[in-house]
Amino acid sequence: MDIETSTHPLAPPTQEASVIAWLRLIRSRRVGPATFFRLMAEHGSADAALDALPGIARAAGVADYAPCPVDAAQRELAAARTAGARLVAFGSPDYPAALAEIPDPPPLLWIRGRSELLRRPQLALVGARNASSLGTRMARKLADGLGQAGFVIASGLARGVDAAAHSAALPTGTIAVMAGGADVIYPAENADLADRISREGMLVSEQPMGMAPQARHFPQRNRIIAGLCRAVVVVEAAARSGSLITARDALDLGRDVLAVPGHPFDARAAGCNMLIRDGAALVRDTGDVIAALAPLAEAAQPDLFAEIPPGPPQRTQRAADIHALHNQILSRLGPSPLAEDQLIRDLALPPGDVTPELLNLELDGRILRQPGGLLSRLH
C-alpha cells in the first residue's frame, strides 16, 4: 500500500483527538510515511483516511484489515507522558526543517529533551561500533571542536564512535536518534549516557513508545540521522556497515559526506577510505570540516562563520607553540619504537598537552602507534 508521496501541505494536529487519529494512521498495518501523506492528501484528514483504509485494503487484496485501534494510540500517549516524551508532528514549528525537506519524512517524532536543538545547525558524526582507540579519540575531538564551533552533533547512540561523539558534545548540544522507542535504550550499556542526553541534549525516535529495536529499524534510523543534518562525518566504518548506509542516504538526500582516513590494513577504515576515493572530503581535524562546509553553512547560518577569517589563517602564538611541540616529539622518535609514557617523561610536559598532539601527528601520518603503547617516527 506504500505509494508516492504527495507534497500537499498538512496542518499539524492541535487537539488530542486529532493527535490520536494521526498516531492511529501511521501505526496502522502497511501504512508507511509515503502512504500516510498520500492518504492525508486524498482524504483531507486522518479520521477520513482511517475510515477509508479497510476499503483500500480490500481493493488491494488484503482481507480482514483493521486500522490501529484507538486504545493502542491512547496507550502510546500515556507511555510518552510517563517517559517525559513530546510528540512533534510534520508541519509544526518544532519539526526539523532539514528533515521536512526529504522525501517521505516521518509524520510524527517523539522527542525527549531540549527541542531548541532542532533549530540549530546539525552535523552527523557516525562510525564503527567496534571502534579503535584512535577512532573514539578522533570522534571525541571532532565532536568537541564542532560543538564549540556552533554545531549540534547528531548520532545513533550506538557503542563506539556514536557514544564517544555524544559524550563529547553534551556540553554544546547533541541529538541521539534511536532505532527503537524513545523510552527503550539500546544498547543497555548506554543507559547512563541516554539519561544524560535526555536532560542535556535530545533523544529522537519515529517508532512507537515501548518498541524494542529490530533489524529493519536501523536503516530507518540512519535515514533520519542523514535527513536531520546538512552533512555526515564518518570516523571509522567497515566496507559494509550501518555508517556507510547513513553516508549513502546523505548523498541521496544531497547532503555533504566527509570521512576520516585510516590505515589500508585496518578493516575498520575500509569504508572511510572508499568514501574518500569516491569523492568524500578528507577530514583530519575540525578545521577540515568547517572549511569543507563553509560555503553551505554561510548561506544557511551567516553568523556561525562570521568570525572565521578569509583565506589562510594567520599564525598565532598557540599555533607556533604546537609547531614547536611537534618538532620536539619528532626529534625524540625514530624508526625504533619508544613507549608513549617514556616519551612524555622525556619531554617533561603534562600528558594532557602531549597526548592530543600525538593523535594529530598520527592522523597526519608522521608517527605510527604500535601495540603496547609504542610509538615510532614514519618520516
N, C-alpha and C positions, 0 to 999 in steps of 0.2 A: 503493500500500500504506500510505500515511500514514493513520492512524486515530486516533480520540480517545484522549487521554492518560489513563492510569489514575493515581490518586493513591495506589496501593498502595505502602507504604514498601519501599525497597530496602536490602539490606545491601551496602555497597560492597565491591569486590574487595580481598582482602588478600594473596593469593598470585599469583605471576607467571602461573600458568596461567589463573586467573580474570580477571586484567587483560587477557591476550591475548584471552580469549573476549569480554569487553566491547568491546575495540577492534575485533575482527572483526565483531561485531554492528553497531556504529554505523557502521563503514566499508563495510558491505555495500550493494550497489546497492539503491536505493529505500527504504532504512531511514533515516528522519529521527528526531529526538528523540521525536515522538509515537508512531511505530511501535515504537521501541526500548522505551519504557515499557510499551506495551500488550503487546508480546511477552514482556517480563520478567514482567509480572503474570499472563499466561495460562499461561506455561510454567515459571515458577519459577526459571529460571537462564538465563544467556547461552548455555551449551552446549546446553541443551534447545531454546532458541529457534533457534539455528543449525541444529540438526537438522530443525526443523520448517519452516524458511524455503523450501526448494525446493518442498515440497508446497503451501504457502500461495501461492507464486508461480504454480504450475501452475493452481491453482484460480482465480487472478485473470487467467489467460490469458497469463502470461509463461513462455515456453518456455526450456529450457536455462539455468535460473537456478542460479547457484552463489554461496554466500556468500563474503565476503572470505577469501582463503586465510591459513593460519597463518603462512607465511613473510613475507607482507606486514605483518602485525601485528608480527612479530619484528623486521623491518627498521625499522619505525617506532620501536619501543622502543630499538633500537640508535642510531638517529639522535638520539633525545631524549637519551640518555646522552652522546653526543658534544657536543651543544649545551648540556648542563647544564640541561635542562628536566625538570620533575617533573610527574607525572600526578596530577590531583585529580579524584576520582570523586564523582558525586552521592551524597549520604548520608554522606560522610566529614566529620570535624570541620573540615577545612580548606576545604570547599566554601562559597562565599559565601552567607550566609543570605538576603540580599535576592534574589539570583539564583535560589535554590532555590524562592522563592515564586511565580515567574512560570509561566504555562502552558508546558509543553514546554521546560524548561530544557535546556541542553547536558548530556548524561550524563557527558561527560568534558571536562576542560580541561587544556591544557598550560600550565604557568607557568614563568617564569624570573625569579628574583629573590627579593624579600622577601615570603614568603607571609603574614607577620603583617599586612601592609597590608590584606588582605581582611577582617580582623576589626575594622577601624576604620571610622567613618562616611565614606561616599564621596559626592562630588558630581561630576557630569559637567560638563565645560566644553568646548563644541564650537563650531565656526564655519567660516567660509569658508576654502577653500584659497588663494584669491587675495585674502587679507585685506589691508585697507588698513593703513597705518602706525598709524593711530589704533586699528584693531581689534586689531592684535598687541600694542600697548602696553596696551590695556584688558585683553586676555587675561592678559598677564603680571601686571598689577596685581591682578586678581581672584584669579589662581592663588596668588600670593604671600600676599595677605591672607587668603584662605580656608584656605590651608595653615597659616598662623600661628594661625588660629582652631581648628585641630584636624581639618580635613577632609583626606582623601586625594582628590586630583584625578585623575579618570579622563577619558581622551580616546582618540582613534583613531589617533594617530601620523601623521596627515596633515600636509602642509605648511600653513603659515599659522597659524591660530588654535590648532589642536591642538598643533603643535610649540612655539609660544610658551607655552602653558599647561603642557606637560610640563616645559619647561626651567625655568620659574619655580618649579614645585612640587617639583623634585628634592630640595631640602634638607628638605622636610617630608613628602614622600610622594606618588608619582604612579603610576598604573596605565595602561599603554598596551594597548588591546585591538586585536588585529591581525586583518586580513582574511584573510591567508594563514597559513602555518605559523609557529610560534613561532621558527623559525630562518630565516625568509625576511623580510628587511626591505624594506618598501615605504612610501614611495618611497626609492630608494637614497640620496638626499641626506640622509636622516635616519639613516644608519647609525651615525654617531658618537653621536647622541642616543640611539638604541636601545641601543647598547652601555652607555651610562651608566645608562639606565633598568634594564637587566638586572642591574646591580650595585647601584644605589642605590634603585631603585624596583621595578617588576614589569611583565613582559610577559605577556599572556594571549592564548590562542587556542584555539578549538574545532576548528580544521582540522588535518588530518594534518601531521606534520612534513614539511618539504620542499615543501609545497603553495604554488605561486605564486598570489597572489590573483587571482580572477576577478570579473567584474562582479556575479555573484549573491552573492558572499561579503560585499560591503559592507553590504547591508541586514541580513544576519545579524550582522555585527559591531556595527552600530548598535543592534540589539536587545539585545545583551549589554551594551553601554555603559549603555543605559537600565535594564536589569534589575539591574545591579550597584549602581546609585545610587538614593538617595532623591529626588534632584532633578536636573534638567538645566538648565544655564545656557547660553543661546545668545548668542554675542557678535556675530557677523555671519553672515547667511545670505541667499542669494537666495530668490526666491519658490519655486523648485523646486531643492532641494538635499538632500544627504545629511543635513545638520544638521536640516532640518525633518522628515526621516524619523525621526531619533532623537527629536525632540520629540514627534512623533505616537505613536511607540512608548511613550515615557514616559507620555503621557496615557492611552493604552490600558492601561498597567500600573498606573495610579493614582499615578504619581509627579507631583511638582510641576514645572512648567516656568516658567522665568524668562527674560527677554530684555533685552538692551541696546538701547535705541532708536538709530535713526540718521536721517540726513537723508533726507527723502522722495525726493530726486532720485538718491540712491545706490542702485543695484540691489542692492548687497551688503547693504543694510539692509532690503530689502523684506520678507524673511521674518521678521525680528525685529519689524518694525512690525506685520505681520499677526498674529503671535503675541500681541503686546500688545493689539491691537484685539480679539482673541478671548478675552482674559482672563488672559494670562500676566502675572506680576508684572514690573514695570518695574525694571530694575537700573541704578543709577548708580555704585555702589561696593560694596565688601564689606559694609558695614553694611546695605544694602538686602537682600542675600541672607540674611544672618544674621537680620534682622528677619522676613523672609518665612518662614523655615524654623524659627524658634524654637519654635512650638507643637509641631511634629512632632519636632524634634530633642530637645526637653526630655524628651519621653516616652521616646525611644529611648536618649538619651545625656545623662542629667541632669547629669553632671559637666562636660560640654563647655561648657554655658552658665551654669555656676554663678556665674561672675564678671561676667556681664552684668547691670548694674543694671536694675531695672524702671522703666518709664516713660521720659521723655526723658532722655538722658544729660546729666550736668552739664557745664558749660563748663569745660574745663581750660585751662592756660596754653598747651598746644600748639594747641588749637582757636582760642584768641584770637590766637596768632601767625599761624596760617593765614588767619584772617579779615582780619588787618591786611595780609598779603601780597596777598590777593585785591584789597583796596582799592587797594594801590599799583599792581598790574598794570592794573586797570581805569582808574585815573586817568591812566595813560600811553597808553591806547589810545583811539582814536576811530573814526569811520567810514572814515577813510583808512588803508589797510594800512601796517603797520610790520613790519620784519624781526624775526624772533624773536631773532636774536643781538644786534641793536641794543637791543631791549627789555631783554635780560639785562644788557648793558653799562650801560644807563641805571639799572637797579635796583642795580647794584654788589653783586650777590649771587651765590653759587655756582650754576652751571647746574643742579646736582643738586637744589637747593632750589626752583628756579623751574619747571623743566620738568614735574614731576608736577602742580603746581597749574595750569599752563596746560591740561593734559589735563582736570583736574576742571572748570575753567571752560568748556572746550569742550563737555564732556558735559552741563553744566548749561545750555548754550545761551546763554552770556553773551559768548563770543567766537567768532569764525569763523576757521578756518585756511584759507588760500588757497594755491594753487600757488606754489612758490618760497619756502616758509617764511615767508609773510607772515601777519600777524595783524591783525584789526580787531575793534572792540567792537560787539556787537549791541544791547545796551540797558543 
